[in-house]
């Protein structure tokens, strides 16, 4: 779970909705006065939302890139469905492709954690829609042990417990190890986001985090420019595994010392610096 460092929208960033054939996705959008770079689409991870990217939006726009961060289906301000198949990776990737189709040309696509699995699926389905792909704190396949134990417990609880009860138990466990507790207004917002998530979507996403197959070779064969970016304290997919994935892809890497699983929220300046440097190396980056 990413924790945004603040909640007030930066100047020039607005809340909006983006149409797709399955219904609108809630989003945060910002556009430069004059676009000098390709558009950027940011896709959040499990139990996340568009606000996970709130601290990187303004700097990306300042560099000349139109930027859009979305909620995935069933996250926060985007309604979900009761059909579990609505959250299959391919279906979520279709949402991403629908958003990409509405942008001005191929976009730089950034997926965080579970969002990395979704964006990888989208990029493989339609490489021409993607200028580059950044896999941020996202692994090549299912989350390995021991981090998968937390997801497995959540998957077991979701069919038999309500989200409020799960939240209380979750926060009690997390409070035992967190160094600094979120500010009260952030804590309240995190609670609201969690309980507004669609439980069917949460369960189906968890199942895929526990079972996704390795598609690294397919991605390598696509020829897309890829950045594998992660903190060296990531506790979900091990940093060594992400580095090995980058090597298999022949991809560029960005590794942030002292940063955990949520670099866009916890280290936004370093995140933007790495993204801009990567985008500048891609063909026709401007």
C-alpha positions in Angstrom: 0.0 0.0 0.0 1.5 3.3 -1.1 1.0 6.3 1.2 0.8 9.6 -0.7 2.9 12.3 1.0 0.1 14.9 0.6 -3.4 15.0 -0.7 -4.0 18.6 -2.0 -3.8 18.6 -5.7 -0.8 20.6 -7.0 -1.3 23.6 -9.1 -2.4 22.7 -12.6 -3.5 19.1 -11.7 -7.2 18.4 -11.9 -9.5 15.5 -11.1 -11.3 14.1 -14.1 -12.7 11.0 -15.7 -11.4 9.1 -18.7 -13.9 7.2 -20.9 -13.5 3.5 -21.7 -15.9 1.0 -23.3 -16.5 -0.4 -19.8 -17.2 2.9 -18.2 -15.2 5.9 -17.0 -12.0 5.7 -15.0 -11.3 8.3 -12.4 -8.0 10.1 -13.1 -5.7 13.0 -12.2 -4.6 15.0 -15.3 -2.1 17.8 -15.9 -1.0 19.3 -19.1 1.9 21.7 -19.9 1.2 25.0 -21.6 3.2 23.6 -24.5 3.8 19.9 -24.8 7.4 19.2 -25.7 7.4 15.5 -24.7 5.2 12.5 -25.2 2.2 11.8 -23.0 2.6 9.8 -19.8 0.2 7.3 -18.3 0.7 6.2 -14.7 -1.1 3.0 -13.4 -1.2 2.2 -9.7 -0.7 -1.1 -7.9 -2.8 -3.3 -5.6 -4.9 -1.4 -3.1 -3.6 1.8 -4.7 -5.0 4.7 -6.6 -4.1 7.6 -8.8 -3.0 9.6 -5.7 0.0 7.3 -5.4 1.5 9.5 -8.1 0.4 12.8 -6.8 3.9 14.0 -5.9 5.4 13.3 -9.4 2.7 14.9 -11.5 3.8 18.5 -11.4 7.5 17.8 -12.1 6.6 15.6 -15.0 4.4 18.4 -16.5 7.1 20.9 -15.8 9.4 18.8 -18.1 6.8 19.2 -20.9 4.9 15.9 -20.7 1.1 15.7 -20.5 0.4 13.3 -17.7 -2.5 11.2 -16.6 -2.8 9.0 -13.5 -5.7 6.6 -13.2 -7.6 4.5 -10.7 -7.9 1.0 -12.0 -11.3 -0.7 -12.0 -12.7 -1.0 -8.5 -10.2 1.4 -6.9 -11.3 4.5 -4.9 -13.2 6.7 -7.3 -13.7 4.2 -10.1 -16.6 1.9 -9.7 -16.1 -1.9 -9.8 -18.1 -4.9 -10.9 -19.2 -8.0 -9.2 -17.9 -10.3 -11.9 -14.4 -11.5 -11.0 -13.4 -11.7 -14.6 -13.7 -7.9 -14.9 -10.4 -7.7 -13.0 -8.4 -10.2 -15.1 -5.1 -8.8 -16.3 -6.2 -8.8 -19.9 -9.4 -6.9 -19.1 -7.6 -4.4 -17.0 -5.0 -4.0 -19.8 -7.9 -3.3 -22.2 -8.8 -0.4 -19.9 -5.2 0.9 -20.2 -5.2 0.5 -24.0 -8.5 2.4 -24.2 -7.0 5.3 -22.2 -3.9 5.2 -24.4 -6.0 5.4 -27.5 -7.3 8.8 -26.3 -3.9 10.3 -25.9 -1.9 12.2 -28.5 0.3 9.4 -29.9 2.2 6.6 -28.2 2.7 7.2 -24.5 5.3 6.5 -21.9 3.5 3.9 -19.8 4.4 3.5 -16.1 3.1 0.6 -13.9 3.7 0.3 -10.2 3.6 -3.1 -8.6 0.4 -4.9 -9.7 0.1 -2.0 -12.2 3.3 -3.3 -13.7 1.7 -6.6 -14.5 -1.3 -4.8 -16.1 0.9 -2.4 -18.1 3.1 -5.2 -19.3 0.0 -7.1 -20.5 -1.2 -3.9 -22.3 2.2 -3.3 -23.9 2.4 -6.9 -25.2 -1.1 -6.7 -26.6 -0.4 -3.4 -28.5 3.2 -2.4 -28.6 2.5 0.4 -31.1 0.5 2.2 -28.5 3.4 2.4 -26.1 6.5 4.6 -26.5 8.2 3.1 -23.5 7.3 0.9 -20.5 8.5 1.4 -16.9 8.1 -1.5 -14.5 8.3 0.2 -11.1 8.6 -2.1 -8.1 7.1 -4.9 -10.2 8.4 -8.4 -10.7 8.5 -10.9 -13.6 5.8 -13.2 -12.2 3.9 -13.9 -9.0 5.1 -12.4 -5.8 7.6 -14.8 -4.2 7.8 -15.9 -0.5 7.8 -14.5 2.0 5.9 -11.4 0.8 3.3 -13.5 -0.9 2.1 -14.6 2.6 0.5 -11.2 3.3 -1.4 -11.3 0.0 -2.4 -14.9 0.6 -3.8 -14.0 4.0 -5.8 -11.1 2.5 -7.1 -13.4 -0.2 -8.3 -15.8 2.5 -10.0 -13.0 4.5 -11.8 -11.2 1.7 -14.6 -13.8 1.1 -15.4 -14.1 4.8 -14.7 -10.6 6.3 -15.8 -7.1 5.5 -13.2 -4.5 4.5 -13.6 -2.5 7.7 -12.7 -5.5 9.8 -9.8 -6.4 7.5 -8.5 -2.8 7.7 -8.5 -2.8 11.5 -6.5 -6.0 11.6 -4.2 -4.9 8.8 -3.3 -1.6 10.5 -2.8 -3.3 13.9 -0.2 -5.5 12.3 1.5 -2.7 10.3 1.7 -0.4 13.3 4.0 -2.9 15.0 6.7 -2.3 12.4 6.2 1.1 10.9 8.8 3.6 11.9 6.6 6.7 11.4 2.8 6.5 11.5 0.9 8.5 8.8 -0.4 11.9 9.7 -4.1 11.7 11.0 -5.5 13.1 7.8 -3.5 10.7 5.6 -4.5 7.8 7.9 -8.1 8.7 7.5 -7.8 8.9 3.7 -6.0 5.6 3.5 -8.8 4.0 5.5 -11.4 5.5 3.2 -9.6 4.3 0.1 -9.3 0.8 1.4 -12.9 0.3 2.4 -14.1 1.9 -0.8 -12.2 -0.7 -2.9 -14.4 -3.3 -4.5 -13.9 -6.6 -2.6 -14.3 -8.8 -5.7 -11.7 -6.8 -7.5 -9.3 -7.0 -4.5 -9.7 -10.7 -4.3 -9.2 -11.3 -8.1 -6.1 -9.0 -8.1 -4.7 -10.8 -5.1 -5.2 -14.2 -6.9 -3.2 -13.0 -9.9 -0.4 -11.6 -7.7 -0.1 -15.1 -6.4 -0.3 -16.9 -9.8 1.0 -14.7 -12.6 3.4 -16.4 -15.0 6.7 -15.0 -16.2 6.3 -13.1 -19.5 9.8 -11.5 -19.5 10.9 -13.3 -22.7 7.8 -12.0 -24.5 8.5 -8.5 -23.4 12.1 -8.7 -24.4 11.1 -9.9 -27.9 8.7 -7.0 -28.3 11.6 -4.6 -28.7 10.0 -1.9 -26.5 12.3 0.4 -24.5 11.9 -0.8 -20.9 13.0 0.7 -17.6 13.1 -1.5 -14.5 13.0 0.8 -11.5 12.9 -0.1 -7.8 14.2 0.7 -4.3 16.9 -1.4 -2.8 14.6 -1.9 0.2 11.7 -3.2 -1.7 10.0 -5.9 0.4 7.6 -7.3 -2.2 9.6 -8.5 -5.3 13.2 -8.7 -4.1 15.6 -6.1 -5.6 17.9 -8.9 -6.8 15.0 -10.5 -8.7 14.0 -7.2 -10.3 17.6 -6.6 -11.3 17.8 -10.0 -12.9 14.6 -9.3 -14.8 16.1 -6.1 -16.2 19.2 -8.1 -17.3 17.0 -10.6 -19.1 15.1 -7.8 -20.8 18.3 -5.9 -21.7 16.5 -3.0 -20.0 17.7 0.1 -18.3 17.6 0.2 -14.5 17.1 2.7 -11.8 17.8 1.7 -8.3 17.0 4.1 -5.4 19.1 3.5 -2.2 17.1 3.5 1.0 13.7 3.4 -0.9 11.1 0.7 -0.4 8.2 -0.5 -2.5 6.6 2.9 -3.3 9.2 5.2 -4.8 6.8 7.7 -6.5 5.3 8.4 -3.1 8.4 8.1 -0.9 11.1 9.4 -3.2 9.3 11.5 -5.9 12.3 13.7 -6.9 14.5 10.7 -7.5 11.7 9.0 -9.3 11.0 11.9 -11.7 14.7 12.3 -12.4 15.1 8.6 -13.4 11.9 8.7 -15.5 12.9 11.8 -17.4 16.4 10.5 -18.0 15.0 7.2 -19.4 12.4 8.9 -21.6 15.1 11.1 -23.1 16.9 8.0 -24.3 13.9 6.6 -26.1 13.3 7.1 -29.8 11.5 10.3 -30.7 11.2 11.1 -27.0 10.1 14.6 -27.8 
